Amino acid sequence: MKHVVRPAGGCRSGFTLIELLLVVALMTVFTAVAWPSIQRYQAIQQADEAAHLLRQELLAARVTAIREVERQTLHARCGTGEYRLGTGEGLPGQLEHGFLFMQAGTRHGDWFAPVSFQPDGTAVNAEFEIQAPDGDVRCLRCDRLTGSIRIAQPEKGEPGK
């Protein structure tokens, strides 16, 4: 019968269970530390995306006002995500889930017309805010002369901050 002889200091291949558990524990700690930052980044991205989608709809309404030579107005319900965009009553729309229209001096549930585009492409009543579910606010400002729309975070001291 043959005996298998192993070297005393032996070369082993692979990882021990302790080493594997240590790596998993370190990965868990790193994830727990980074998770709040990741969630905050996602919330910021969602707020930016909602504002950009609304901006695209408003720019399309401006083009429609110029093309059809007819005033296009955004009517929004304060404290909700409901809006109507177009002539007269306009077509109904809804902001992404949880996003709300905000306007200083407007009561919750009241309709207001934050933006109207004239047939010459200019804008009237050119500023309002949308609020994300986490309270993050984006301010949409229309240049009255050109009708271009900028998205910004309200500065400290403004109503949304």
C-alpha positions as CSV (number, residue, x, y, z in Angstrom):
1,M,0.0,0.0,0.0
2,K,1.3,3.4,-1.0
3,H,1.2,6.4,1.3
4,V,0.7,9.9,-0.1
5,V,3.2,12.2,1.4
6,R,2.2,15.9,1.7
7,P,4.8,18.6,2.3
8,A,4.7,20.1,5.8
9,G,4.1,23.7,4.8
10,G,1.8,22.4,2.1
11,C,0.6,24.4,-0.8
12,R,-3.1,24.7,-0.8
13,S,-5.4,25.9,-3.5
14,G,-8.7,27.8,-3.0
15,F,-10.1,29.9,-0.1
16,T,-11.1,28.9,3.3
17,L,-14.6,29.5,4.5
18,I,-13.4,32.2,6.9
19,E,-11.7,34.1,4.1
20,L,-14.8,34.0,2.0
21,L,-17.0,35.2,4.9
22,L,-14.6,38.0,5.6
23,V,-14.9,39.2,2.0
24,V,-18.7,39.0,2.1
25,A,-18.7,41.0,5.3
26,L,-16.5,43.7,3.9
27,M,-18.6,44.0,0.8
28,T,-21.7,44.3,3.0
29,V,-20.2,47.1,5.0
30,F,-19.1,49.0,1.8
31,T,-22.6,48.7,0.4
32,A,-24.2,49.9,3.6
33,V,-22.0,52.9,3.6
34,A,-22.6,53.8,0.0
35,W,-26.3,53.0,-0.2
36,P,-27.6,56.4,1.0
37,S,-25.5,58.2,-1.6
38,I,-26.8,55.9,-4.3
39,Q,-30.4,56.5,-3.3
40,R,-29.9,60.3,-3.2
41,Y,-28.3,60.2,-6.7
42,Q,-31.3,58.2,-8.0
43,A,-33.8,60.7,-6.5
44,I,-31.9,63.6,-8.1
45,Q,-31.9,61.8,-11.5
46,Q,-35.7,61.1,-11.2
47,A,-36.4,64.8,-10.5
48,D,-34.2,65.9,-13.4
49,E,-35.9,63.4,-15.7
50,A,-39.4,64.5,-14.8
51,A,-38.5,68.2,-15.3
52,H,-36.9,67.4,-18.7
53,L,-39.9,65.4,-19.9
54,L,-42.2,68.3,-19.0
55,R,-39.8,70.7,-20.7
56,Q,-40.0,68.7,-23.9
57,E,-43.8,68.8,-23.8
58,L,-43.7,72.6,-23.3
59,L,-41.3,73.1,-26.2
60,A,-43.6,70.9,-28.4
61,A,-46.5,73.2,-27.3
62,R,-44.5,76.3,-28.3
63,V,-43.8,74.8,-31.7
64,T,-47.5,74.0,-32.0
65,A,-48.4,77.6,-31.1
66,I,-46.2,78.9,-33.8
67,R,-47.2,76.3,-36.5
68,E,-51.0,76.6,-35.8
69,V,-50.9,80.4,-35.0
70,E,-52.9,79.7,-31.8
71,R,-52.1,80.3,-28.2
72,Q,-51.0,77.1,-26.2
73,T,-51.4,77.1,-22.4
74,L,-50.3,74.8,-19.6
75,H,-53.0,74.6,-16.9
76,A,-51.7,72.8,-13.8
77,R,-53.4,71.8,-10.6
78,C,-51.4,73.0,-7.6
79,G,-50.3,70.2,-5.2
80,T,-51.0,67.5,-7.7
81,G,-49.4,66.2,-10.9
82,E,-52.4,66.9,-13.1
83,Y,-52.1,69.3,-16.0
84,R,-53.8,70.2,-19.3
85,L,-51.8,71.5,-22.3
86,G,-53.1,73.1,-25.4
87,T,-55.8,75.5,-26.5
88,G,-58.9,76.0,-24.4
89,E,-59.1,73.2,-21.8
90,G,-56.2,71.4,-23.4
91,L,-55.3,67.7,-23.4
92,P,-55.0,66.1,-20.0
93,G,-51.6,64.9,-18.7
94,Q,-49.9,63.7,-15.6
95,L,-46.5,64.2,-14.1
96,E,-44.5,61.0,-13.2
97,H,-45.9,59.3,-10.1
98,G,-45.5,61.4,-6.9
99,F,-44.4,64.6,-8.6
100,L,-46.4,67.8,-7.9
101,F,-46.9,71.2,-9.4
102,M,-46.1,74.1,-7.0
103,Q,-46.9,77.8,-7.4
104,A,-46.4,80.5,-4.7
105,G,-49.7,82.0,-3.7
106,T,-51.8,79.2,-5.1
107,R,-53.9,76.9,-2.9
108,H,-53.6,73.1,-3.0
109,G,-56.0,71.8,-5.6
110,D,-56.5,75.1,-7.5
111,W,-55.8,75.3,-11.2
112,F,-53.3,77.9,-12.4
113,A,-51.8,78.7,-15.8
114,P,-48.0,79.0,-15.3
115,V,-47.1,79.2,-19.0
116,S,-48.8,80.3,-22.2
117,F,-47.0,80.3,-25.6
118,Q,-48.2,83.0,-28.1
119,P,-48.3,82.4,-31.8
120,D,-45.1,84.4,-32.2
121,G,-43.2,82.0,-29.8
122,T,-43.0,84.3,-26.8
123,A,-44.1,83.1,-23.4
124,V,-46.4,84.6,-20.7
125,N,-46.4,83.8,-17.0
126,A,-43.1,82.1,-17.3
127,E,-42.1,80.4,-14.0
128,F,-43.3,77.5,-11.8
129,E,-42.0,74.6,-9.8
130,I,-42.4,70.8,-9.7
131,Q,-41.7,68.9,-6.5
132,A,-40.4,65.3,-6.3
133,P,-41.7,62.8,-3.8
134,D,-38.6,63.3,-1.6
135,G,-39.2,67.1,-1.5
136,D,-36.5,68.0,-4.1
137,V,-37.7,70.9,-6.2
138,R,-37.0,71.9,-9.8
139,C,-37.9,75.4,-11.1
140,L,-38.9,75.7,-14.8
141,R,-38.3,79.3,-16.1
142,C,-39.4,80.4,-19.5
143,D,-37.7,83.3,-21.2
144,R,-40.6,85.6,-22.1
145,L,-39.0,86.8,-25.3
146,T,-37.7,83.6,-26.9
147,G,-39.9,81.0,-25.1
148,S,-36.9,78.9,-24.2
149,I,-37.1,76.9,-21.0
150,R,-34.5,76.5,-18.3
151,I,-34.5,74.0,-15.5
152,A,-32.9,75.0,-12.2
153,Q,-33.0,74.2,-8.5
154,P,-34.4,77.1,-6.5
155,E,-31.8,79.2,-4.8
156,K,-31.8,79.4,-1.0
157,G,-34.5,81.8,0.2
158,E,-36.8,81.1,-2.7
159,P,-40.1,79.3,-2.0
160,G,-38.9,75.8,-3.0
161,K,-35.9,75.7,-0.7
